[in-house]
Amino acid sequence: MTDLGKAAEVFCYRLHTGPDGNVYGMTKSGFLFRVNVDTQKLEDLHWRMPAFPDNFVNNTWYRYMSQAHDISDHEFVFTSTATEDIYLFDTDTLQCRSLGKRAPADSVNDFQYVPYCLDEFGVDKYGVLWYTLSGWKVDHPVDEFYDAPNPRLFIRFDPKSGKGAECMGILSTQDINFSGGSCVCLDAKNDRFYTIGANTKPVEGKEGETAQAILCVDLAEFRKYAGQPGPVWEQPFKVTPMPEDKVAEIKKKATEPPDWAGEEVSGKNPFAPVPISHVIPIRLWRAFADRNLPIEESKVQKLAWDGDAVHGICGEQNKYYFRIVPRKTAYFASREEADLSQEVMVWRTVLKARIVERELNGQWAIDVPMAFSYVLETLVPYDEITVGLAKKLDETLQPCAVNMPEGVKLPEVAGRRYLATASATCTLPDGRLAVGTKDGLFATVRDGHVFNYGNAAPMGPVRCMTVAADGRLYGTAGDDEDMGTIFTFDDTDGLKQLGLINYNSPGWMDGPTASNVLSSIAVSADGKTLAVGGADRIGAVHLLKL
């Protein structure tokens, strides 16, 4: 087995073996990549699933490839759960293009934007795509407050016809409302379409009885009548005003940040050092991809604060200097230019009614959401920086050199004495030496006496430690194959694990963010923000507001 390095921040739901034999995938944040089976290398394909106006789920949560199918000896089609288009990738040219909207209408109803959910689809023997669509009601309406039906639609999409998506009708019978579900299978040989969902028998005046079911469509028979008006569905199908208390609750939520934790997060059992509302991720790896440089060179080695900016060194085979600066307001030549910006589509989705936009000095100004309030300003080869800057970096970058007196016996885990050596050190305000070991233990040393505080993290090594102006120590620890941990120490609270950098809740940023190999940590001069460097293959810097 060969470890090719980290390909995605968190989760990679689907992989697809393309017609060229290479393996294709997409990060949950929407970046397309492949495993080149000949070179045994991960390759970035320089394409990202786009953002769409008002599409909460796509813009802030799910942009991954949900399923793909080959349609020729050099092409495959794919989609994502909440994107609005179907896409075609050409393995000969490595180009991706949209085939058009996957729905014949933009949304489920006129009262709120509801992305259609599409997890799976099938391709028949004629090369035609068949799938179902149902609205995903995650977000809330903003001005018209109604509850609308959400039927499951049966869709035909012929990439060669140019017609786009064609709605074949509601996927139900007169007796059964077939809803929910996402699993689809198309038996091309026998020309049958199968899907799993929930059968609900309507009962007048109360909730119907629901059971899991499989529905089959005989496509050979169905095609005879496709395009002809079918029977009118006789089940209740009406729009109803929301009750006043529900409207009041929705209006209140529209003015507040989301408080929902994602599918893998428990609000009562958090594993992150700070809430997602306090996190600013900077994807260094995307800057390398955009410059056609190896993504592996984005691994952060060291960093430091420089006023209100963060700068540092990253690289693997080579050495690069980066600088990250604050961005409170973004400026555009006009409102129209801002409307076309992928970033702005995400910002408006995140902030909704809380976004601040205005004309300012002949430009269109937008106050940037917290998660986007720092931006990469500089990325250059290290040998291009000045001698003065290089000297400053040598004096300030974290982690600093290990400074361990000889003859001091450090704490050990029984049977692992070979790891009882210092991997990181720093000096506390009272002169004690703080020491982290290769096994993840933390201790202080004064006059040759060692005081052991135990594990700073489940696994070692301790990688970096630094002391804030108030005397509190912050550090990072964790094995290359582990999920790195941030920890803290002071004489009041002792040694505490703060948690992992792993965020996947919707409504805050343009997809998930995470770092596992936490190489470096630095505290701002005011003690309010941590900068943490990630040395995974997809290197990143995370700023954490304390």
Salt bridges, closest charged atoms under 4 A:
GLU9 OE2 - ARG283 NE 3.11
ASP20 OD2 - ARG34 NH1 3.45
GLU43 OE1 - ARG34 NE 2.69
ASP44 OD2 - HIS46 ND1 3.42
ASP44 OD1 - ARG286 NH1 2.58
ASP70 OD1 - HIS16 NE2 2.73
ASP73 OD1 - HIS74 NE2 3.97
GLU84 OE1 - LYS101 NZ 3.02
ASP85 OD1 - LYS101 NZ 3.83
ASP90 OD1 - HIS74 ND1 3.20
ASP92 OD2 - HIS74 ND1 3.72
GLU120 OE2 - ARG14 NH2 2.86
ASP124 OD2 - ARG223 NH2 3.07
ASP139 OD1 - LYS352 NZ 3.79
ASP147 OD1 - LYS246 NZ 3.05
ASP158 OD1 - LYS160 NZ 3.82
GLU166 OE2 - ARG156 NH1 2.78
ASP191 OD2 - ARG223 NH1 2.58
GLU221 OE1 - LYS224 NZ 3.08
GLU249 OE2 - LYS253 NZ 3.40
GLU256 OE2 - LYS252 NZ 2.72
GLU296 OE2 - ARG537 NE 3.05
ASP306 OD2 - ARG323 NH1 2.79
ASP306 OD1 - LYS392 NZ 2.59
GLU316 OE2 - LYS299 NZ 2.69
ASP339 OD1 - ARG335 NE 3.07
ASP339 OD1 - ARG348 NH1 2.83
GLU343 OE2 - ARG327 NH2 3.34
GLU357 OE1 - ARG348 NH2 2.89
ASP367 OD1 - ARG358 NH1 2.62
GLU377 OE1 - ARG323 NE 3.54
GLU395 OE2 - LYS391 NZ 2.64
GLU412 OE1 - ARG417 NE 2.89
ASP430 OD2 - ARG432 NE 2.75
ASP430 OD2 - ARG446 NH2 3.17
ASP439 OD2 - ARG416 NE 2.92
ASP480 OD1 - ARG463 NH2 2.51
ASP490 OD2 - ARG472 NH2 2.93
ASP491 OD2 - ARG432 NH2 2.63
ASP493 OD2 - ARG472 NH2 3.71
ASP510 OD2 - ARG48 NH1 3.19
ASP510 OD2 - ARG283 NH1 3.20
